[in-house]
Amino acid sequence: MSHSILIIEDEYALAAALSTVVRRLDATPVVAASGQSGIDKLAAQAFSLVLLDVGLPDISGLKVLAKIQQLPKPPPVIIITAHGTLDTALEARRLGAREYFLKPLDLAAIQRTIREVFAPVKAAPRSETTMIGSTEPMQRAFAAIAQASGCDTPVLLQGPPGSGKSLAAEVIHRHSARADQPLTTFRADEWPEDRAEAALDDAIAQAGEGVLFLDEISTWSKPLQAALMHRLTTGKLRARLFSASSQDLAEKVAAGTFREDLFYALAVLRVILPPLRERTGDIPALAASRTGDLALSAEALAALKAHAWPGNVRELHTALAHAAAVCGGNTILPHHLPAHLTASQPSNHLEESMKRSLAAWLDQKTTGEDDSMPAYDDLLETVEAAMLETLLQRFDHKPTRLAAALQMNRATLRRKLKED
């Protein structure tokens, strides 16, 4: 493999790691520490591939990507980002990005992608969406949605009730090659068992060459599963298949309640929608999208973040609708929220939650005889490592920026990160 690969990345350590990956493939790495430097190098030399960070110090990586596409023979581009959004993922696909990776990087996956990078790729179109999220679980979901938008294979959407599976299906359809064809939804639990198969045939006919969305397929009976598998294997279904499940279909296959062959036919691509309790960092943006001109007090926001959200985003939307209806002023206060959200909430709930988690962890680590306890420095090192890892994610995995914010010597921070 004799190729020159341009790495546009301003973080030295990451650029060095990517250079090592490139050399393993017998390719030559060339590093540019800014967007403009990368553009200049592209003008002076032909490259087989570009590894491009979105968060550059001078120019957005997406703007660099747009300029790359204006070249007479633009090279394939792999996008790297620390804080991806669905719009970013879709825009990158629209501009022709070959792949989209989130930090912290899976270098083995990047190496595999570089091996395959010269295969043709179909870009996904872009339009407005209503999906919101900047946390890591949602970034992974957005990357999967963008991937599903750019191909024509079956997609399985998994996530708890209220997590946004139907909305994700609409987004994928809207950005896919079948956007001008109908999206038809079928729910088996809306039909008596003796009429479900006929209703499925009606839905297949209505979908035509569009998209057939099989909602909550985990609830299907074995006869209905067999009927769908028969239509798949006999070529009677021309639509692209989306299916959604609030349960883990792999577990249902293992339990013998879901057909294994149907599972593999439906789960060519998977999109995992996380529960809201795993993405509480998205609650401020989700709330802002629903409250209009109303502000949300810090105490009300704290109550929202402390709730477990068994109903996920759907439950959050209902709670905010209630608060907006009873709020008589310009700011939503805790007492405007449904009562169950604010019952017995301590004012310093975040600190209390942290203390409880730390106490549970210490109980686990210090069980046993006194002489078997970990040393204080070892305990402190573990806590510090977790704290620095979280902070590093918030600073785009750029130690230099983090060191400045913490007022810490850069060399000290780098040493601590290496020790982790």
N, C-alpha and C positions, 0 to 999 in steps of 0.2 A: 504494500500500500504506500505509494509515493505521492503524498499530497502535502500542500501547505495549508495549515488551518489557522485562521485569525481568531485570537481570543480577545474580545473587547470587554475588559473587566478591570475595575479600578482597585480592587482589593488584592494586594500582593499575594497573600497566602493562597487565596482561591485560584488566582491566575497560575500560580506555581503548581498547584494540584492538578489543574486542568492540563497544563503543559506536560506533566508526567503522563497523564492518560493518553495524550496525543502521541507522545514519543513511544509508548508501548505499542501503538499501532503502526510504527515505522513511518509516522508522518512528522512534518516539521511545524512546531508551534511558533507563531509570531504574536506577541502581546502588545496590545494598545491599552493604555490606562485611562483613556477618555473617549467620548464619542467622536469628537473631531479628529483625534489621532487615528481612530479606526477608519473614518471616512477617507482621510489622507492616504492611509496604507492601501485601502481598497482601490483608490485612484491610481496608485503607483504599481500595483502588483495584482495578479490574478490569484485567487484563493479557491480551494476546493470546497471549503466550508467555513462558516463563521459561528463562533460561540459568543452570544451577545447578552450581556447583562442589561436589564431594563433600568435599574437604578444607577445611572452614571452621573458623575458630578457636574457635567456641563450640558449634555443633551439627553433627552429621554431615549432609552434604547428603542422604543417604538418608532421615533423619528429617524433614528439611524437605520432601522429596518426598512422604513419607507424609502430612504435614499438608496439603500442597497438594491431594492427592487427596480430602481430607475437605471441601473447599470445595463449595458448592452447584454451581458450574460451574467445575471445575478447568481451568486453561489447560494446553496442551501444555507439556512440559518436555524440554529437551535437557540431558543430563548431561555434565559435564566432569570428568575425573579425571587425576591424574598417575600413580597407582599402582593400576590396576584389577586386580581378580581376577575369576575366573569367577563366584563368588558375587555380587560387586558388580554385574557386568553383568546377571546373571539377576535379581537382586533389583530392580535399576533397571527392567528390562523388566516384571517382575511388578507393580511399582507404577505402571506406565503411562508410563514415560519414552518419548518419541518417538524419541530417538536417543542414542547413547553415544559421546563423543569422548575420545580420549586426548591428553594433552599430550606434546610441543609440538603446538599446535593447527594444523590445516589450515583457515585462516580462509576460504578459498574454498569448501571443502566445507561449512563451517558456513553460509555465505551461501546455498549451494544448498539446504541442508536447511531453512533458515528460509523460503525461497520455497515449499517443498512441505509445510510443517509442518502445514497444516490438513487434510491427507488423513488418514483414519482409520487407526489402528494397532492391531494385535492384540498383546496382552501375552503374554509367555511365562511358563508356570508355573515353579515353583521346587521343587527337591528337593535332597537331598544329592548331591554328586559326589565323585569321587576324583581329579580333575585338579588339579594343583598348579602354580603359577607366578606370579611377581610381576614378572619381567623384561619389558622392552618387547616382545620378539617374542611372548611368551605373552599379554601384554595384548591385542595385536592379534588373536591367535587367539581369545581369550575373547570379544572384541567380535564377531567373525565368528560364533562358535558361538551367542552370544545372539541375533544377527540371524537365523541359520538356524532357531533354535528357535521363533521367532515367526512363521514363514511356512510355506508348504507346497510350495515349489519344490524341484527337484533340487539336490543339494549335491555338489560335488567336494571331497574332502579330499586334500590333497597334502602329502607330507613323506617323509623317508627312512625306511627300515625301523626299527621300534622307537620311532618318535617319538610314537605315541599316536593314530593315525588311527582304529583300531577303537574305542578308548575315547571319542574325540570323537563318533563316530557314535552310540554308546550314549547319551551325554549329550544330544545333540540330540534323539534319539528320546524319551528320558525326559521332556524338557521340551516336547515338541511336542503338537499337537492330536491326534496319532495314538498317544499314549502307551499307550492301552488296546488297541491293535492290535499284532500281533507284529512283531518285527524279525527278518527272515530274511536270513542271510548266504549268499552264493554266491561260490565261488572256482573259476574255470574250470580252473586248473592242477591241481585235484584230480581231474579227469575226463579220460579218453581223448578225443582230438579227435572221434571218431565218436559219442561219447555226450554231449558237452558241451551241445549244443543241447537235447536232451531233458531234461538235468538243469536247464538254465536254465528251461525251461517248468515243471518241477516246483517250482522255487524261486518262480517268479511265482505259481503256484497257491497255494503255501503262504503267501506273503506276503499274499494277498488285498488288503484295503484298508489294510494296515499299511505297513511300510517294507521295501524290498528293498535290501540293502547289497551292492554289487558290489565285492568286495575285489580289489585289484591288477588293475584293469581294463586297465592298460597292457600286460599280457601276453597279452591276447586276440588270437586269430587274426582275420584279415579276415572269414572266413565267419561267425564268431560275432558280430563287431561288426555285420555286416549283419543277422543274425537279430534282435539286440536292436533295431536301428533300425526294422526292419519291425514289431516288436511295439509300439514307441512310436508309429509313424505310423498304425497300424490301430486304436489304442485298446484293444488287448488287455491292457494293463497298467494296473491300477487303483491299484497301490501307489505311494507316494512313493519316488523313487530317491535313494539315497546311493551314491556311488562313491568308491573310494580308489585312489591311485596313488603309488608310490614314485619314479616318474619324471615329468618335466615333460611332460604330455600335449601342450602347445602345440608343444614341440620335436618330438614324435613326429608330430604333424599336419604340421609343416613338412617332416619327413623322408619323409612319405608312408606311414608305417606305422600311422597311426590315422586313422579317418574324421573329416573336418572337421565334417560335419553331426552326428555322434554326440557329438563333443567339445562343441559348442555346446548340444546338448540336455542334456548332463550337467552342464555347468559354469555353470548359471544363477547359483548362489552358490558361492564358493570359500572354503575354510578352509585356511590354510597352517600346518602344524605344523612349527616350526623344529627343526633338529638340536640335540642337547644342547650341542654345542660353542659354539653361539651364545646359550646361556642358562645359562651356568655359575653365574650368580648364584642360580639356583633349586636348585642341588645340595644346599645345607644342608637346605632344606625337604623335598626329595624323599627325602633320606637319613633325616631324622627320621621320615618317614611309614613307613619300612621297618624301622627298627632297634629299635622299641619302647622298652624301658627302657634300652637300651645307649646310652652316650654315644659321641660321635665325637671323637677327639683332633684338635687343630689340625693336626698333621702328616698325619694320615689324610685330613682334609678337603682339605688343600693338594694331596695326591696325586690325589684325586678331581677337583679343579678343573683340574689340569694335564693330565689325560688327554684324548685327542682324541675318545673315545666314538664309534667308527664304528657301534656297535650302539645308540647313543642310550639312551633311558630304559630299554629292555628290558635292555641290557647293564649299566646301573647297578644295576638291581634284582637281577640275577644276582650281581654283585660284592658287593653288600651282604648277600645271602643267604649267600654263601660266608663273608664276614667274621663274620656273626652265628653261623655254625655252628662256626667254629674259635676264636672269642673265649672265653677261659676266665674273664674277669673282667667288670667293668662298663663298660669303655671299649674301643672298637675302635681299635687302633693300626695304624700302617702295615703291619707284618708280618702282620696278619690279613687284609689285602686280597690278592686274586690277585696273583701275583708280577709279572705284566706291567704292573701299575699303578704299582709302586714302583721298577722297574728304572731306575737312572741318574737318579733325580729329585733335583736339587739342593735343599738345604734352603731356599734363598732363591729358589725357582723363579719367584715372581711378579716379583721385582726383575730376575732374569736375563732373563725373557721380555720385560719392558719395555725393558731395555737392548738386546736383540736387535732388537726392533721399531724402537726409536729409531735404532739404527745403520743398519738397512735404509732407513729414511726419509731419514736424513742422506746416505747414499750416493746416493740418487736426487736429492736436492736439490743436492748439491755436485759433481755430475758436470760436468766441463768445466774451462775455464781458471779460474785463481784470481780474475781480475777479474770473472768472471760469477757468483761465489758470492753467495747472498743475504746481506744484512747480519745480524749477530748478533741485533739487535733484531727483525728480521723473523722469524727462526727462533724466537726466544723467544716472540714474540706468537702464532705458530701453535700452539706447544705449550701455552701458557697458555690459549688459546681452547678447545682440546680438553679440557683439564683442567676449566675452569670449566663447560663444557657438561655434562660428566659429573656434576660435583658438583651442578649446578643441578637435574638430573633427580632426584637423590637427595633433594633438599629441596623436592619438589613444585613446582618452578619458581617458588619464592618467594625472590627475591633478599634480602629483609630477613632471613629465617632463615639463609640461607647466609652473609651478611655477619657475622652474630653468631657463627656457628660458626667462621668463619675468623678472627675477631677483626680484621676489615677494615672500614674506613670504608664506610658504605653508598653514599655518593656515588662513592667510588673504584670499588666493585664495579659499580655501574650504568654508570659510564663505560666500564669494561673490557668489559662485556657489549654495550654499544652499538657499541663499536669492532669487536667480533666480527662 
